Amino acid sequence: QDVMSRCRSLHADLSELSLLEAIILFKPDLTKALHSFAQIEFLQDQSQLMLAQYVNSRHPTNPTRFGKLLLMLSHLKIVRPKLIEEIFFRKTIGKVPIESILGNI
């Protein structure tokens, strides 16, 4: 509950939320069993760069926004993985486990 209220307080727009979802999805330490570890890591790096560029272009007078968005992700570590999947990905991927999607990359 606290994590979601922090997310709402930042008033993240759809693009920011989408890029945060990509950062969560492309998390190499959760996908060690996958054969494409380097590719997953590269995709996460690219998602972070795109978020930084987007935030800096849309909110040039708020230089701490990018950091606050990333710090919000650290709070998600206390949330159960299945709940994160439900909140961020259910509308997009349905009931398909994230691991099976990443396994097809």
LOTI-625568 format. One record per residue (C-alpha): residue number from 1; residue in one letter; z, y, x. Coordinates in Angstrom, 2 decimals, padded with zeros to 5 digits. Each point is the difference from the previous one (the first is absolute). Layout:
N
<r><k>NUM</k><r>A</r><w>Z</w><v>Y</v><u>X</u></r>
...
END
This chain:
105
<r><k>1</k><r>Q</r><w>000.00</w><v>000.00</v><u>000.00</u></r>
<r><k>2</k><r>D</r><w>000.96</w><v>002.43</v><u>002.78</u></r>
<r><k>3</k><r>V</r><w>-003.22</w><v>-000.79</v><u>001.86</u></r>
<r><k>4</k><r>M</r><w>-002.14</w><v>000.76</v><u>-003.02</u></r>
<r><k>5</k><r>S</r><w>001.81</w><v>003.29</v><u>-000.64</u></r>
<r><k>6</k><r>R</r><w>-000.67</w><v>001.01</v><u>003.63</u></r>
<r><k>7</k><r>C</r><w>-003.66</w><v>-000.83</v><u>-000.52</u></r>
<r><k>8</k><r>R</r><w>-000.14</w><v>002.09</v><u>-003.16</u></r>
<r><k>9</k><r>S</r><w>001.77</w><v>002.93</v><u>001.67</u></r>
<r><k>10</k><r>L</r><w>-002.83</w><v>000.28</v><u>002.54</u></r>
<r><k>11</k><r>H</r><w>-002.54</w><v>000.28</v><u>-002.84</u></r>
<r><k>12</k><r>A</r><w>-002.44</w><v>-002.18</v><u>001.92</u></r>
<r><k>13</k><r>D</r><w>-003.51</w><v>000.26</v><u>-001.43</u></r>
<r><k>14</k><r>L</r><w>-002.31</w><v>-002.93</v><u>-000.68</u></r>
<r><k>15</k><r>S</r><w>-001.67</w><v>000.16</v><u>003.42</u></r>
<r><k>16</k><r>E</r><w>003.34</w><v>000.03</v><u>001.82</u></r>
<r><k>17</k><r>L</r><w>001.28</w><v>-002.91</v><u>-002.08</u></r>
<r><k>18</k><r>S</r><w>-003.19</w><v>-001.96</v><u>000.65</u></r>
<r><k>19</k><r>L</r><w>000.28</w><v>000.52</v><u>003.74</u></r>
<r><k>20</k><r>L</r><w>003.70</w><v>-000.93</v><u>-000.07</u></r>
<r><k>21</k><r>E</r><w>-000.95</w><v>-003.18</v><u>-001.85</u></r>
<r><k>22</k><r>A</r><w>-002.53</w><v>-000.76</v><u>002.73</u></r>
<r><k>23</k><r>I</r><w>002.65</w><v>000.54</v><u>002.69</u></r>
<r><k>24</k><r>I</r><w>002.29</w><v>-002.43</v><u>-001.82</u></r>
<r><k>25</k><r>L</r><w>-002.76</w><v>-002.52</v><u>-000.56</u></r>
<r><k>26</k><r>F</r><w>-001.26</w><v>000.08</v><u>003.59</u></r>
<r><k>27</k><r>K</r><w>003.34</w><v>-000.71</v><u>001.63</u></r>
<r><k>28</k><r>P</r><w>-000.61</w><v>-002.28</v><u>002.98</u></r>
<r><k>29</k><r>D</r><w>003.60</w><v>-001.18</v><u>000.38</u></r>
<r><k>30</k><r>L</r><w>-000.17</w><v>-001.50</v><u>-003.49</u></r>
<r><k>31</k><r>T</r><w>-003.31</w><v>-001.70</v><u>000.72</u></r>
<r><k>32</k><r>K</r><w>000.71</w><v>-001.75</v><u>003.32</u></r>
<r><k>33</k><r>A</r><w>-001.32</w><v>-003.26</v><u>-001.32</u></r>
<r><k>34</k><r>L</r><w>-003.41</w><v>001.49</v><u>-000.62</u></r>
<r><k>35</k><r>H</r><w>-002.81</w><v>-000.48</v><u>002.46</u></r>
<r><k>36</k><r>S</r><w>-001.06</w><v>003.63</v><u>-000.14</u></r>
<r><k>37</k><r>F</r><w>003.25</w><v>001.61</v><u>001.19</u></r>
<r><k>38</k><r>A</r><w>-001.85</w><v>002.62</v><u>002.10</u></r>
<r><k>39</k><r>Q</r><w>-002.27</w><v>000.89</v><u>-002.90</u></r>
<r><k>40</k><r>I</r><w>002.98</w><v>000.44</v><u>-002.35</u></r>
<r><k>41</k><r>E</r><w>001.72</w><v>002.20</v><u>002.59</u></r>
<r><k>42</k><r>F</r><w>-003.18</w><v>002.07</v><u>000.40</u></r>
<r><k>43</k><r>L</r><w>-000.25</w><v>000.50</v><u>-003.78</u></r>
<r><k>44</k><r>Q</r><w>003.61</w><v>001.15</v><u>-000.17</u></r>
<r><k>45</k><r>D</r><w>-000.59</w><v>002.46</v><u>002.85</u></r>
<r><k>46</k><r>Q</r><w>-003.08</w><v>001.35</v><u>-001.74</u></r>
<r><k>47</k><r>S</r><w>001.91</w><v>000.37</v><u>-003.27</u></r>
<r><k>48</k><r>Q</r><w>002.73</w><v>001.98</v><u>001.78</u></r>
<r><k>49</k><r>L</r><w>-002.56</w><v>002.26</v><u>001.68</u></r>
<r><k>50</k><r>M</r><w>-001.77</w><v>000.63</v><u>-003.29</u></r>
<r><k>51</k><r>L</r><w>003.32</w><v>000.82</v><u>-001.69</u></r>
<r><k>52</k><r>A</r><w>000.93</w><v>002.43</v><u>002.79</u></r>
<r><k>53</k><r>Q</r><w>-003.38</w><v>001.74</v><u>-000.21</u></r>
<r><k>54</k><r>Y</r><w>000.12</w><v>000.15</v><u>-003.79</u></r>
<r><k>55</k><r>V</r><w>003.56</w><v>001.35</v><u>-000.13</u></r>
<r><k>56</k><r>N</r><w>-000.66</w><v>002.59</v><u>002.71</u></r>
<r><k>57</k><r>S</r><w>-003.13</w><v>001.24</v><u>-001.78</u></r>
<r><k>58</k><r>R</r><w>001.57</w><v>000.10</v><u>-003.49</u></r>
<r><k>59</k><r>H</r><w>003.44</w><v>001.30</v><u>001.03</u></r>
<r><k>60</k><r>P</r><w>-000.49</w><v>002.13</v><u>003.13</u></r>
<r><k>61</k><r>T</r><w>003.14</w><v>002.03</v><u>-000.70</u></r>
<r><k>62</k><r>N</r><w>002.16</w><v>-003.14</v><u>-000.23</u></r>
<r><k>63</k><r>P</r><w>-000.11</w><v>-001.57</v><u>003.49</u></r>
<r><k>64</k><r>T</r><w>002.80</w><v>-002.46</v><u>-000.77</u></r>
<r><k>65</k><r>R</r><w>-001.66</w><v>-001.59</v><u>-003.03</u></r>
<r><k>66</k><r>F</r><w>-001.78</w><v>-002.76</v><u>001.94</u></r>
<r><k>67</k><r>G</r><w>003.24</w><v>-001.03</v><u>001.68</u></r>
<r><k>68</k><r>K</r><w>001.87</w><v>000.01</v><u>-003.30</u></r>
<r><k>69</k><r>L</r><w>-002.63</w><v>-002.23</v><u>-001.57</u></r>
<r><k>70</k><r>L</r><w>000.23</w><v>-002.48</v><u>002.89</u></r>
<r><k>71</k><r>L</r><w>003.80</w><v>000.08</v><u>-000.07</u></r>
<r><k>72</k><r>M</r><w>-000.14</w><v>-000.85</v><u>-003.67</u></r>
<r><k>73</k><r>L</r><w>-001.70</w><v>-003.26</v><u>000.98</u></r>
<r><k>74</k><r>S</r><w>002.97</w><v>-000.91</v><u>002.18</u></r>
<r><k>75</k><r>H</r><w>002.19</w><v>000.11</v><u>-003.09</u></r>
<r><k>76</k><r>L</r><w>-002.19</w><v>-002.67</v><u>-001.57</u></r>
<r><k>77</k><r>K</r><w>001.43</w><v>-002.54</v><u>002.47</u></r>
<r><k>78</k><r>I</r><w>003.06</w><v>-000.28</v><u>-002.21</u></r>
<r><k>79</k><r>V</r><w>-002.15</w><v>-000.81</v><u>-003.04</u></r>
<r><k>80</k><r>R</r><w>-000.96</w><v>-003.62</v><u>-000.64</u></r>
<r><k>81</k><r>P</r><w>-003.61</w><v>-000.74</v><u>001.06</u></r>
<r><k>82</k><r>K</r><w>-000.91</w><v>-001.34</v><u>-003.45</u></r>
<r><k>83</k><r>L</r><w>001.18</w><v>003.26</v><u>-001.59</u></r>
<r><k>84</k><r>I</r><w>-002.14</w><v>002.03</v><u>002.43</u></r>
<r><k>85</k><r>E</r><w>-002.95</w><v>-002.21</v><u>-000.89</u></r>
<r><k>86</k><r>E</r><w>000.69</w><v>000.60</v><u>-003.69</u></r>
<r><k>87</k><r>I</r><w>000.39</w><v>003.78</v><u>000.31</u></r>
<r><k>88</k><r>F</r><w>-002.86</w><v>000.78</v><u>002.37</u></r>
<r><k>89</k><r>F</r><w>-002.58</w><v>-002.75</v><u>-000.43</u></r>
<r><k>90</k><r>R</r><w>000.23</w><v>-001.72</v><u>-003.39</u></r>
<r><k>91</k><r>K</r><w>-002.37</w><v>002.47</v><u>-001.69</u></r>
<r><k>92</k><r>T</r><w>-002.56</w><v>-000.47</v><u>002.77</u></r>
<r><k>93</k><r>I</r><w>000.13</w><v>-003.69</v><u>000.85</u></r>
<r><k>94</k><r>G</r><w>001.62</w><v>-001.56</v><u>-003.04</u></r>
<r><k>95</k><r>K</r><w>002.16</w><v>-003.06</v><u>000.60</u></r>
<r><k>96</k><r>V</r><w>-001.76</w><v>-001.00</v><u>003.21</u></r>
<r><k>97</k><r>P</r><w>002.45</w><v>-000.24</v><u>002.93</u></r>
<r><k>98</k><r>I</r><w>-000.68</w><v>002.60</v><u>002.69</u></r>
<r><k>99</k><r>E</r><w>000.09</w><v>-002.70</v><u>002.68</u></r>
<r><k>100</k><r>S</r><w>-003.02</w><v>-001.72</v><u>-001.50</u></r>
<r><k>101</k><r>I</r><w>-001.96</w><v>003.26</v><u>-000.02</u></r>
<r><k>102</k><r>L</r><w>000.87</w><v>000.74</v><u>003.62</u></r>
<r><k>103</k><r>G</r><w>-000.91</w><v>-003.55</v><u>000.94</u></r>
<r><k>104</k><r>N</r><w>-003.55</w><v>000.71</v><u>-001.18</u></r>
<r><k>105</k><r>I</r><w>-000.44</w><v>003.05</v><u>002.23</u></r>
END
